[in-house]
Amino acid sequence: MRLFSILMSSVFICLSLPITAQAIPSFSRQIQADCRTCHFIGNKSLNKFGREFKINASHETEEMRNRRLKLESESGD
């Protein structure tokens, strides 16, 4: 019973540790975009574009590029 308690305590401690995002600025330079293109502001988790970028092995497809440029031009007005 004591071993089980120690094991459960260890699992709880490991799961409660904060997970840090490892954003790599080279990706934003690669597609000439701001970090906010792929990440939410504040919590650094991936947004829809960021998840799609990750699924595509950190490459931007032509369709993704067109959508990004369209959104950037609309927000610049």
N, C-alpha and C positions, 0 to 999 in steps of 0.2 A: 504494500500500500504506500509506503514511503517513497519507493522508487517511482511509482505512478505519479505522486504529487510533485516530485522533483521534475519529472518529464513534462508534466502539464504546465508547471511554472516556467520551464525553459521555453516551451512552445509559445506561451502567452507573451513572454518577454521578447522573443524574436519577432512575433507578429505585431507587437506594438511599437517597434522601432520605426522611426520615420524613413521613408524611402525618398531618396533625392533624385531629381531628374538630371539626366546627363545630356543636356542640350549641347550640340556641337556647332559652334559658330561657322565652321567651314561649310556646313550645309546651306546656311543662309547666304554665304558668299557664292556658293556654287550656283544657286538659282537667282542670285542678285535680289534677295528679298529680306525683309525684316524678320526677326525671330518670331514676331507675333503672327506671321503667316501660318506657322505650324503649331504654335503654342498659345494657350489661354494666358492672359495677363494675370499675374499673381500666383497661380498654383502650378504653373509650368507643365501641366499635363497637355497632351496632344489634342488639338481640335480635329475636325473632320478632315481638313486638308493635310494635317500632320500625320494622321493615321493612314491616309491614302498614300502619302509620300513614303512612309515606313513600309507599307505593304508592297510598294513598287521598288523595294531594295534601295531606298534613298535616291531615287531618280524621279524627275518630273516628266510626265508624259506631255505630249503636245496639247492634249485636251486639258490637263491640269494647268498648264502654262496659260492657255487662253482664258480659262476661268479666273485664274489669279490676276492676270493683267486687267481683265474686265472689272473685277471687284476693286482693284487698286485705282483704276481710272474713275470709277463711280465714287469712291470715297475721297478722291482728291478734288472733287467739284465743290 
